Amino acid sequence: MPRTIAQGFDDFLTSIKATKAETALAKSHRASIEACLKSNFGLNRFTRIGSFGNGTNVSGYSDVDYLACIPTAQLTKTSTASLIKVKNALATRFPDTGVAVNSPAVLVPFGDKKSEDTEIVVADYVNESNGYKVYEIADGNDGWMEASPDAHNAYVDYIDKQHGGKVKPLIRFIKAWKFYQGAKISSFYLEMRVAKFAADEKSIAYDIDINTILRQLRDSELAMMQDPMGVSGYIYPCKTEAFKVDALSKLATASTRAQKARDATINDNIKEAFEWWGKLYNDKFPSYYL
């Protein structure tokens, strides 16, 4: 039987949440990674961060991130050297995984899927700001930059609660587009952009707001944004200019498709709207017929 757009998005949300198997795998690797780091460097804190820990991950695509706060005496002046030290220790512990530096983290790929990757963000505790711990992490240019995963998670949590739990699914929908279409935009950037957008909205309607967000990202040409929590300075959308050019091309197509989906809904052609959402999400959006 036919479905409404709202039902389509409800089913889509179910399909992109982490599976029980993904959650179990993440838990199974945590203890061995933590033990390795503790024995080699000592640990002041080891905690899950990022989309997997914040409920904004996409099944099959989002990796698992941990913040590893290592004693300052074990770190080096340059962040790259610190990452290499941690990489070497993890590579000894997991020799068959292909451990690599992926600034600001060390990547441990435990399988073929992205969701089986674990990234360890090497951190040095700096201070507390407004009740949240602030760390220095690698900036990708051999230096260090300040970051506060606790503050950013709290920011998203607060806005999500203000909208009755609808903001984290909205973030997931935007990230799902990114992953399914291969747009190399920072997940952290998208998370902060969507949260900032939702902070100024009175209500959330997925099909309307996805269309608006994609259009805003396109029209702003993926402009860098100021950290809404005032910790990290500016948040950048892409690692390279080439990634940004490609992402903007994909955004142009995405914005057109989302607008056509909205137009079809406005014209009460729900089947056509489902077809356009399907194109936006690379045929992974649910079918119009149950």
MIMI-406808 format. One record per residue (C-alpha): residue in three letters; x, y, z. Coordinates in pm, whole numbers, padded with zeros to 5 digits, always signed. Layout:
# MIMI-406808
ALAXYZ...
# end
This chain:
# MIMI-406808
MET+00000+00000+00000PRO+00117+00362-00058ARG+00286+00553+00219THR+00313+00916+00325ILE+00638+01111+00306ALA+00655+01109+00687GLN+00626+00730+00692GLY+00898+00707+00430PHE+01136+00909+00645ASP+01047+00707+00956ASP+01140+00386+00773PHE+01452+00546+00628LEU+01565+00649+00975THR+01529+00292+01098SER+01740+00165+00808ILE+02031+00404+00867LYS+02068+00356+01243ALA+02356+00140+01364THR+02275-00230+01370LYS+02316-00448+01676ALA+02611-00616+01503GLU+02786-00282+01446THR+02732-00182+01807ALA+02864-00517+01931LEU+03176-00491+01713ALA+03249-00142+01842LYS+03230-00265+02200SER+03449-00567+02128HIS+03743-00357+02005ARG+03731-00090+02272ALA+03891-00284+02558SER+04190-00405+02356ILE+04263-00059+02214GLU+04236+00104+02555ALA+04464-00159+02711CYS+04726-00108+02440LEU+04734+00268+02484LYS+04738+00246+02863SER+05032+00006+02866ASN+05234+00211+02616PHE+05159+00567+02722GLY+04925+00579+03017LEU+04579+00731+02975ASN+04408+01021+03148ARG+04083+00954+02967PHE+03950+00721+02698THR+03597+00792+02577ARG+03384+00746+02270ILE+03316+01062+02073GLY+03185+01150+01729SER+02867+01047+01554PHE+02859+00688+01683GLY+02865+00806+02041ASN+02628+01096+01977GLY+02352+00909+01792THR+02411+01073+01453ASN+02596+00792+01275VAL+02488+00618+00954SER+02489+00240+00941GLY+02764+00097+00722TYR+02941+00428+00674SER+03021+00601+01004ASP+03331+00484+01185VAL+03378+00465+01562ASP+03577+00746+01723TYR+03751+00759+02060LEU+03931+01041+02230ALA+04252+00922+02394CYS+04384+01180+02640ILE+04751+01090+02682PRO+04980+01238+02949THR+05156+01547+02816ALA+05499+01398+02889GLN+05428+01120+02638LEU+05343+01363+02358THR+05574+01553+02122LYS+05588+01918+02024THR+05462+01837+01676SER+05128+01660+01649THR+05234+01441+01358ALA+05510+01280+01563SER+05262+01210+01842LEU+05022+01045+01598ILE+05305+00832+01460LYS+05399+00717+01812VAL+05043+00605+01875LYS+05016+00449+01529ASN+05329+00242+01587ALA+05199+00112+01920LEU+04862+00016+01772ALA+05024-00138+01464THR+05227-00366+01692ARG+04910-00470+01875PHE+04700-00509+01557PRO+04957-00601+01288ASP+04713-00727+01025THR+04476-00429+01018GLY+04674-00163+00831VAL+04690+00098+01105ALA+04752+00446+00960VAL+04766+00812+01056ASN+04452+00999+00952SER+04489+01338+01121PRO+04365+01425+01376ALA+04337+01055+01448VAL+04503+00718+01408LEU+04291+00481+01202VAL+04255+00112+01288PRO+04053-00060+01012PHE+03923-00386+01158GLY+03729-00488+00847ASP+03626-00398+00494LYS+03338-00168+00587LYS+03378+00189+00705SER+03164+00106+01007GLU+03437-00140+01114ASP+03698+00138+01129THR+03803+00277+01464GLU+03971+00616+01487ILE+04170+00723+01790VAL+04190+01101+01834VAL+04509+01171+02027ALA+04450+01451+02277ASP+04629+01658+02539TYR+04417+01807+02818VAL+04434+02188+02830ASN+04171+02322+03070GLU+03798+02353+03130SER+03572+02610+02970ASN+03213+02659+03081GLY+03225+02323+03254TYR+03356+02129+02953LYS+03701+01977+02914VAL+03912+02134+02638TYR+04188+01941+02463GLU+04452+02000+02201ILE+04433+01765+01903ALA+04626+01748+01576ASP+04533+02024+01330GLY+04646+01843+01015ASN+04941+02080+00967ASP+05180+01940+01229GLY+05043+02174+01495TRP+04772+02149+01758MET+04424+02300+01783GLU+04173+02319+02065ALA+03865+02098+02065SER+03594+01996+02310PRO+03388+01693+02206ASP+03194+01718+02534ALA+03086+02075+02455HIS+02983+01992+02099ASN+02787+01684+02203ALA+02610+01892+02469TYR+02525+02154+02206VAL+02365+01898+01975ASP+02190+01725+02266TYR+02037+02052+02384ILE+01901+02149+02043ASP+01777+01796+01979LYS+01580+01800+02304GLN+01436+02142+02217HIS+01285+01981+01907GLY+01163+01660+02068GLY+01442+01440+01936LYS+01409+01541+01571VAL+01746+01710+01520LYS+01971+01405+01542PRO+01764+01222+01278LEU+01789+01534+01060ILE+02167+01524+01097ARG+02162+01156+01005PHE+01961+01229+00689ILE+02211+01492+00574LYS+02504+01262+00649ALA+02333+00976+00467TRP+02318+01192+00153LYS+02687+01270+00192PHE+02785+00904+00226TYR+02555+00767-00043GLN+02669+01023-00298GLY+03037+01024-00200ALA+03055+01391-00105LYS+03376+01438+00095ILE+03242+01687+00346SER+03343+01673+00711SER+03078+01495+00920PHE+03160+01728+01209TYR+03100+02030+00986LEU+02762+01894+00872GLU+02663+01810+01229MET+02738+02163+01349ARG+02572+02324+01046VAL+02252+02126+01090ALA+02244+02188+01466LYS+02299+02561+01412PHE+02021+02564+01152ALA+01782+02383+01387ALA+01863+02621+01673ASP+01692+02899+01478GLU+01386+02694+01374LYS+01054+02670+01556SER+00983+02319+01433ILE+01140+02042+01224ALA+00983+01884+00915TYR+01231+01648+00753ASP+01139+01688+00387ILE+01118+02068+00415ASP+01433+02112+00621ILE+01654+01874+00421ASN+01565+02076+00113THR+01645+02403+00293ILE+01975+02279+00440LEU+02102+02144+00107ARG+02013+02473-00062GLN+02188+02674+00210LEU+02500+02459+00186ARG+02501+02509-00189ASP+02433+02882-00181SER+02696+02944+00088GLU+02946+02746-00120LEU+03027+02542+00188ALA+03158+02843+00373MET+03357+02777+00688MET+03158+02837+01004GLN+03242+02966+01348ASP+03231+02704+01621PRO+02898+02772+01799MET+03061+02669+02128GLY+03355+02904+02077VAL+03619+02633+02121SER+03760+02537+01782GLY+03760+02874+01605TYR+03646+02807+01251ILE+03512+02472+01134TYR+03609+02383+00777PRO+03397+02176+00539CYS+03657+01977+00344LYS+04016+01862+00378THR+04116+01986+00031GLU+03995+02237-00225ALA+03945+01953-00474PHE+03710+01780-00230LYS+03517+02105-00189VAL+03477+02159-00565ASP+03346+01804-00606ALA+03115+01838-00305LEU+02966+02162-00441SER+02889+01989-00770LYS+02712+01711-00582LEU+02527+01970-00371ALA+02395+02140-00683THR+02244+01812-00799ALA+02116+01728-00452SER+01948+02064-00406THR+01768+02028-00738ARG+01643+01681-00650ALA+01528+01781-00301GLN+01338+02077-00447LYS+01170+01853-00703ALA+01070+01618-00424ARG+00917+01908-00232ASP+00738+02038-00542ALA+00589+01695-00603THR+00466+01679-00244ILE+00312+02025-00267ASN+00134+01912-00585ASP+00010+01602-00399ASN+00212+01368-00622ILE+00356+01158-00340LYS+00476+00875-00564GLU+00687+01119-00766ALA+00821+01271-00444PHE+00936+00928-00329GLU+01113+00883-00663TRP+01304+01210-00622TRP+01401+01121-00264GLY+01521+00790-00402LYS+01745+00971-00651LEU+01878+01199-00380TYR+01973+00900-00165ASN+02113+00684-00445ASP+01811+00447-00444LYS+01840+00377-00071PHE+01528+00570+00027PRO+01225+00344+00092SER+00982+00267-00189TYR+00647+00442-00215TYR+00480+00103-00184LEU+00517-00094+00137
# end
